[in-house]
């Protein structure tokens, strides 16, 4: 039987929430930028990277380790 690592699952969920919050916050700041398209492209890449890492953390946490 495998034992779930709830710390990884919780941290993954928090990182997803932070990535989404950062993306939404930067959407409000994009109109003030000199190049909003480039800004949002960079923000999307960063948020997607953090979100991907968070999903992997959650998967490893739910798979767990052998007891």
C-alpha positions, 0 to 999 in steps of 0.5 A: 500500500502506498502512503500519500504525501499530502504536503506535496499535494497542498503545496501544488494546490497553493502554487496553482492558485498563486500562478492563476492569481499572478496571471490575473493580476498582470492582466490588469497591468497589461494595458499600462505596458508599452508592449502588452502582447509581449508582457502577457506572453511572458506572464503566460509562459511563467504561469504555465511553467509554475502550473506545470510544476505544481501539477507534477508535484500534486501527481507525485504526492497522490501517488505517494511512496511505499509504506 
